[in-house]
Amino acid sequence: MEKPKKGTLMITKSPTAHKTKDAGGARPLSYHNWIHLNPGDKIIVKRNGTAPTLGTVDEISEDASYFWVWIDGQSRTLIFHGDGSTILKVLP
């Protein structure tokens, strides 16, 4: 089996929980940690039934309950708690 290249997004499943990992330096953020997002941050958005997409945080509400993200090559999208999205912050 080939070793994944750096920066490749890997989805792994464990018997107890579903976790998303990125070999290239991204970490999953729970809803409670969205407060640490800032405009300009690079993130990966994973939604049910779609491939992970790279985007840039545009705006965040004061309470960080929702935020807007520019999905690369697409449009501005609203992310909110309960929409089923998994957010990974790309580390510098």
ZIMOJO-V759732 format. One record per backbone hydrogen bond with DSSP energy under -0.5 kcal/mol. CO is the residue of the C=O (numbers start at 1). NH is the residue of the N-H. If there is no record, write none. Layout:
BEGIN
co=CO nh=NH
co=CO nh=NH
END
This chain:
BEGIN
co=5 nh=8
co=8 nh=23
co=10 nh=12
co=10 nh=21
co=12 nh=19
co=17 nh=14
co=17 nh=19
co=19 nh=12
co=21 nh=10
co=22 nh=25
co=22 nh=26
co=25 nh=91
co=26 nh=22
co=27 nh=89
co=29 nh=87
co=30 nh=33
co=31 nh=34
co=33 nh=36
co=34 nh=37
co=38 nh=41
co=41 nh=57
co=42 nh=90
co=43 nh=55
co=44 nh=46
co=44 nh=88
co=45 nh=47
co=45 nh=53
co=46 nh=86
co=47 nh=50
co=53 nh=45
co=54 nh=72
co=55 nh=43
co=56 nh=70
co=57 nh=40
co=59 nh=68
co=61 nh=64
co=65 nh=81
co=66 nh=61
co=67 nh=79
co=68 nh=58
co=68 nh=59
co=69 nh=71
co=69 nh=77
co=70 nh=56
co=71 nh=74
co=75 nh=71
co=77 nh=69
co=79 nh=67
co=80 nh=83
co=86 nh=46
co=87 nh=29
co=88 nh=44
co=88 nh=90
co=89 nh=27
co=89 nh=91
END
